[in-house]
Amino acid sequence: MNATMNTERLGADTAGVARAAEILRAGGLVSFPTETVYGLGGDATNDRAVARIYEAKGRPSFNPLIVHLPSIDAVEEYAVLEGPARDLAQAFWPGPLTLVLPLKSNSGLSHLVSAGLSTVAIRVPEHPLARRLLEEVARPIAAPSANPSGRISPSTADHVVEGLGGRIEAVLDGGGCAVGLESTIVGVDPTPVLLRPVLLRPGGLPLEALEAAIGEPLARHQEGESITAPGQLSSHYAPNAPMRLNAESVVEGERLLGFGPVEAAVNLSPSGDLVEAAANLFAMLHQLDHDGGSPIAVSPIPDHGLGRAINDRLRRAAAPRD
């Protein structure tokens, strides 16, 4: 990525929304306002665009991202929405609520969005400019907060430019954010028969409003439990075959997941591009998993930039199974 690219500042008029949608459809990154905070948007079906979100933020690992869509009908194209999750969606969407839902197998979303998990975090924002953009682009948009990882979340376009200017193509200026706090995240615990909703992250929608809507207290996520949401990455995904990391050569019977100019069964990036490697990681792990059970050797990956995130996910995938 060119760290000195010109970040366009787009107005909230028809021309600005059209330009933002054009950039997103072309695989670029656009920050846009929601009622909570400004999001850093990229096409959620485009592996490279999603990888660039992580790169621009300096996000330390492939945490799941929140997918933004314009309506409940649009959500049902990508995820299963039923039971108490549907009740909450009908009560609070559009609004500052994110639901972690089962991902449809034919969703077309990048594996990076869900970090290889079988669930996806989705919300329907209320901000009128966000809704206009989502309707104009007509694609699911992955959008974590538009700030460098670990920094204060942005509630104005100025905050975005200060933190990410030169790293992204554009910011759509819609003024200040009304809520100014990230969305509340709720999942549905898959273990109990009653599929009880679980609070995964407090946020801009008060807990009391959620509990009033469902008529009972929400369960609380405990460390180590199986539901995974943005900011709660676990080693959920691993291929069935054993993996050996930092392999300088391949032994008989192994398949190589390559990086750089090496002969390999599949290659994350023959040119050694870490953005390309990040974009390909989950899809290629799935491919190797589907192709057979022989052991997988993995080429060394530079441990800087997105390489840290790639190595983090590879270490988790290669960890011993119980």
C-alpha positions as CSV (number, residue, x, y, z in Angstrom):
1,M,0.0,0.0,0.0
2,N,1.2,3.5,-0.7
3,A,1.3,5.2,2.7
4,T,1.3,8.6,1.1
5,M,-1.9,8.3,-1.0
6,N,-4.1,11.3,-1.2
7,T,-7.2,10.8,1.1
8,E,-10.2,12.4,-0.5
9,R,-12.6,14.3,1.7
10,L,-16.1,13.8,0.3
11,G,-19.2,15.8,1.0
12,A,-22.5,14.3,2.1
13,D,-24.2,15.2,-1.2
14,T,-25.2,12.8,-4.0
15,A,-21.9,13.3,-5.7
16,G,-19.9,12.4,-2.6
17,V,-21.9,9.3,-1.9
18,A,-21.6,8.2,-5.5
19,R,-17.8,8.7,-5.4
20,A,-17.5,6.8,-2.1
21,A,-19.5,3.9,-3.6
22,E,-17.3,3.9,-6.7
23,I,-14.1,3.6,-4.5
24,L,-15.6,0.8,-2.5
25,R,-16.7,-1.2,-5.5
26,A,-13.1,-0.8,-6.9
27,G,-11.6,-2.3,-3.7
28,G,-10.7,0.9,-2.0
29,L,-11.2,2.0,1.6
30,V,-13.7,4.7,2.6
31,S,-14.4,5.9,6.1
32,F,-18.1,6.8,6.7
33,P,-20.2,8.0,9.6
34,T,-22.6,5.8,11.5
35,E,-24.6,6.8,14.6
36,T,-22.0,5.2,16.8
37,V,-18.5,6.1,15.4
38,Y,-16.9,6.5,11.9
39,G,-16.3,3.1,10.3
40,L,-13.4,2.1,8.0
41,G,-15.3,0.5,5.1
42,G,-14.2,-2.0,2.6
43,D,-16.0,-4.5,0.3
44,A,-16.7,-7.5,2.5
45,T,-16.6,-9.8,-0.5
46,N,-13.2,-8.7,-1.6
47,D,-10.3,-10.4,0.2
48,R,-7.7,-7.8,-0.6
49,A,-10.0,-4.9,0.4
50,V,-10.6,-6.6,3.8
51,A,-6.9,-7.3,4.2
52,R,-6.2,-3.6,3.6
53,I,-8.5,-2.7,6.5
54,Y,-6.3,-4.6,8.9
55,E,-3.2,-3.0,7.3
56,A,-4.5,0.5,7.5
57,K,-5.5,0.2,11.1
58,G,-2.4,-1.7,12.1
59,R,-4.9,-4.2,13.6
60,P,-2.7,-6.7,15.5
61,S,-4.6,-9.9,14.4
62,F,-7.4,-11.2,12.3
63,N,-10.2,-10.3,14.6
64,P,-13.7,-10.7,13.1
65,L,-15.1,-7.5,11.5
66,I,-18.6,-6.2,11.6
67,V,-20.5,-6.3,8.3
68,H,-22.8,-3.3,7.6
69,L,-25.9,-3.8,5.5
70,P,-28.9,-1.5,4.7
71,S,-31.8,-3.7,5.8
72,I,-32.9,-6.9,7.5
73,D,-33.8,-8.4,4.1
74,A,-30.2,-7.8,3.0
75,V,-28.8,-9.4,6.2
76,E,-30.7,-12.6,5.4
77,E,-28.8,-13.0,2.1
78,Y,-25.6,-13.6,4.2
79,A,-26.6,-15.0,7.6
80,V,-29.3,-17.0,9.4
81,L,-31.6,-14.7,11.4
82,E,-34.1,-16.5,13.6
83,G,-35.4,-16.9,17.1
84,P,-34.4,-14.3,19.7
85,A,-31.9,-12.8,17.2
86,R,-34.7,-11.9,14.8
87,D,-36.7,-10.4,17.7
88,L,-33.8,-8.2,18.6
89,A,-33.2,-7.2,15.0
90,Q,-36.8,-6.2,14.5
91,A,-36.7,-4.2,17.7
92,F,-33.4,-2.4,17.3
93,W,-32.4,-2.3,13.6
94,P,-31.6,0.1,12.2
95,G,-29.5,1.1,15.2
96,P,-26.4,0.6,17.3
97,L,-26.8,-3.2,17.7
98,T,-24.5,-5.8,16.2
99,L,-25.7,-9.4,16.1
100,V,-23.3,-12.4,15.8
101,L,-25.2,-14.8,13.5
102,P,-24.6,-18.1,11.8
103,L,-22.9,-17.5,8.4
104,K,-24.6,-18.9,5.3
105,S,-22.3,-21.3,3.5
106,N,-22.9,-19.5,0.2
107,S,-22.6,-16.0,1.5
108,G,-19.7,-14.9,-0.7
109,L,-18.1,-13.0,2.2
110,S,-14.3,-13.0,2.6
111,H,-13.1,-15.5,5.1
112,L,-11.1,-12.6,6.6
113,V,-14.3,-10.9,7.7
114,S,-15.3,-13.8,10.0
115,A,-11.7,-14.8,10.8
116,G,-12.5,-18.3,9.5
117,L,-15.4,-18.7,11.9
118,S,-18.9,-20.1,11.1
119,T,-20.5,-16.9,12.5
120,V,-20.5,-13.3,11.2
121,A,-21.1,-10.0,13.1
122,I,-23.6,-7.8,11.3
123,R,-25.5,-4.6,11.9
124,V,-27.9,-2.3,10.1
125,P,-26.8,1.3,10.9
126,E,-29.3,4.1,11.5
127,H,-27.2,7.0,10.3
128,P,-28.9,8.4,7.1
129,L,-25.6,8.9,5.2
130,A,-24.4,5.4,6.0
131,R,-27.7,4.0,4.8
132,R,-27.5,6.0,1.5
133,L,-23.9,4.7,1.0
134,L,-24.9,1.1,1.7
135,E,-27.8,1.3,-0.7
136,E,-25.7,3.0,-3.4
137,V,-22.8,0.5,-3.2
138,A,-25.2,-2.5,-3.1
139,R,-22.5,-4.7,-1.4
140,P,-21.9,-5.8,2.2
141,I,-19.3,-3.4,3.7
142,A,-16.9,-4.6,6.5
143,A,-16.3,-1.6,8.8
144,P,-14.4,-1.6,12.1
145,S,-13.9,1.8,13.7
146,A,-11.8,4.1,11.5
147,N,-8.9,4.6,13.9
148,P,-5.4,3.1,14.2
149,S,-5.6,0.0,16.4
150,G,-5.5,0.9,20.1
151,R,-6.3,4.6,19.5
152,I,-9.4,6.5,20.4
153,S,-12.4,5.7,18.2
154,P,-13.3,8.6,15.8
155,S,-16.6,10.5,16.0
156,T,-15.8,13.1,13.4
157,A,-14.2,13.1,9.9
158,D,-11.3,15.2,11.4
159,H,-10.5,12.4,13.8
160,V,-10.4,9.9,10.8
161,V,-8.1,12.2,8.8
162,E,-5.8,12.7,11.8
163,G,-5.4,9.0,12.4
164,L,-5.7,7.4,8.9
165,G,-5.0,10.2,6.4
166,G,-2.7,8.9,3.7
167,R,-3.6,5.3,4.4
168,I,-7.1,5.2,2.9
169,E,-8.7,6.5,-0.3
170,A,-11.5,8.7,1.2
171,V,-13.6,9.8,4.1
172,L,-17.3,10.7,3.7
173,D,-17.9,13.6,5.9
174,G,-21.2,13.4,7.7
175,G,-20.5,15.6,10.7
176,G,-20.4,14.3,14.3
177,C,-21.7,10.9,15.4
178,A,-24.8,11.1,17.7
179,V,-23.9,8.1,19.9
180,G,-20.1,8.3,19.8
181,L,-19.7,4.8,21.3
182,E,-19.3,1.6,19.4
183,S,-22.3,-0.7,18.9
184,T,-23.5,-3.2,21.5
185,I,-22.7,-6.8,20.4
186,V,-25.1,-9.7,21.1
187,G,-24.7,-13.3,20.1
188,V,-26.8,-16.3,20.7
189,D,-25.2,-19.0,22.9
190,P,-25.4,-22.2,20.8
191,T,-25.2,-24.5,23.8
192,P,-28.5,-24.1,25.7
193,V,-31.7,-25.5,24.1
194,L,-33.3,-22.1,24.5
195,L,-30.6,-20.3,22.5
196,R,-30.4,-17.5,25.1
197,P,-28.9,-14.2,23.9
198,V,-25.5,-13.3,25.2
199,L,-24.0,-9.9,25.7
200,L,-20.6,-10.0,24.0
201,R,-19.7,-6.3,24.2
202,P,-21.5,-3.4,25.9
203,G,-21.9,-0.3,23.7
204,G,-24.3,2.3,22.3
205,L,-27.5,0.4,23.0
206,P,-28.2,0.1,26.7
207,L,-28.4,-3.3,28.3
208,E,-31.7,-2.4,29.9
209,A,-33.3,-1.8,26.5
210,L,-32.2,-5.2,25.2
211,E,-33.4,-7.0,28.3
212,A,-36.8,-5.2,28.2
213,A,-37.2,-6.3,24.6
214,I,-36.6,-10.0,25.3
215,G,-38.3,-10.1,28.7
216,E,-35.3,-11.6,30.5
217,P,-31.7,-10.8,31.6
218,L,-29.1,-11.3,28.9
219,A,-26.4,-13.9,29.7
220,R,-22.8,-12.6,29.9
221,H,-19.9,-13.9,27.8
222,Q,-17.3,-15.5,30.0
223,E,-13.6,-15.8,29.0
224,G,-13.0,-19.1,27.2
225,E,-16.6,-19.6,26.1
226,S,-17.3,-20.5,22.4
227,I,-19.1,-17.4,21.0
228,T,-16.7,-15.2,19.1
229,A,-17.2,-11.6,18.2
230,P,-15.0,-8.7,17.2
231,G,-12.2,-8.3,19.8
232,Q,-12.6,-11.9,21.1
233,L,-10.5,-13.9,18.7
234,S,-10.0,-17.5,19.5
235,S,-8.3,-20.5,17.8
236,H,-11.6,-21.6,16.4
237,Y,-10.5,-22.5,12.9
238,A,-7.7,-25.0,12.1
239,P,-7.4,-27.5,9.2
240,N,-7.7,-31.2,9.9
241,A,-4.2,-31.9,8.7
242,P,-1.2,-31.2,11.0
243,M,0.8,-28.1,10.2
244,R,4.5,-27.4,10.4
245,L,5.5,-23.7,10.4
246,N,8.6,-21.9,9.2
247,A,9.5,-24.7,6.8
248,E,12.5,-24.0,4.7
249,S,12.0,-27.3,2.8
250,V,9.3,-30.0,2.4
251,V,9.6,-33.6,3.6
252,E,8.0,-36.5,1.8
253,G,4.2,-36.5,2.0
254,E,3.9,-32.8,3.0
255,R,2.1,-30.1,1.0
256,L,3.6,-26.6,1.0
257,L,1.7,-23.5,1.8
258,G,4.2,-21.2,0.2
259,F,5.2,-17.5,0.5
260,G,7.5,-15.9,-2.0
261,P,9.3,-17.4,-5.0
262,V,8.9,-21.1,-4.0
263,E,7.3,-24.1,-5.7
264,A,4.2,-24.9,-3.6
265,A,0.8,-26.6,-3.6
266,V,-0.7,-23.2,-3.1
267,N,1.2,-19.9,-2.6
268,L,-0.1,-17.1,-0.4
269,S,1.9,-14.6,-2.5
270,P,4.6,-15.6,-5.0
271,S,5.8,-12.0,-5.0
272,G,6.1,-11.8,-1.2
273,D,3.3,-9.2,-0.8
274,L,1.9,-9.4,2.7
275,V,-1.4,-7.8,1.8
276,E,-1.9,-10.4,-0.9
277,A,-0.9,-13.1,1.6
278,A,-3.3,-11.9,4.2
279,A,-6.1,-11.8,1.6
280,N,-5.4,-15.4,0.6
281,L,-4.8,-16.9,4.0
282,F,-8.1,-18.4,5.0
283,A,-9.2,-19.3,1.5
284,M,-6.0,-21.2,1.0
285,L,-6.2,-23.0,4.4
286,H,-9.7,-24.1,3.4
287,Q,-8.5,-25.2,0.0
288,L,-5.7,-27.4,1.6
289,D,-8.2,-28.7,4.1
290,H,-10.5,-29.8,1.3
291,D,-7.8,-31.2,-0.9
292,G,-6.7,-34.0,1.5
293,G,-5.4,-34.9,4.9
294,S,-1.6,-35.0,4.3
295,P,0.5,-32.7,6.5
296,I,1.0,-29.1,5.6
297,A,4.3,-27.3,5.7
298,V,4.2,-23.5,5.7
299,S,6.9,-21.2,4.4
300,P,8.4,-18.6,6.8
301,I,6.4,-15.4,6.8
302,P,8.1,-12.1,7.7
303,D,7.0,-11.1,11.2
304,H,6.2,-7.4,10.6
305,G,3.2,-5.5,9.4
306,L,0.4,-7.9,8.3
307,G,2.9,-10.7,8.7
308,R,2.4,-10.6,12.4
309,A,-1.3,-11.2,12.0
310,I,-0.7,-14.0,9.4
311,N,1.8,-15.7,11.8
312,D,-0.6,-15.3,14.7
313,R,-3.4,-17.2,12.8
314,L,-0.9,-19.8,11.6
315,R,0.3,-20.5,15.1
316,R,-3.2,-20.9,16.3
317,A,-4.1,-23.2,13.4
318,A,-1.0,-25.3,14.0
319,A,-1.5,-25.5,17.8
320,P,-1.9,-29.0,19.2
321,R,-5.5,-30.3,19.3
322,D,-7.0,-31.8,22.5
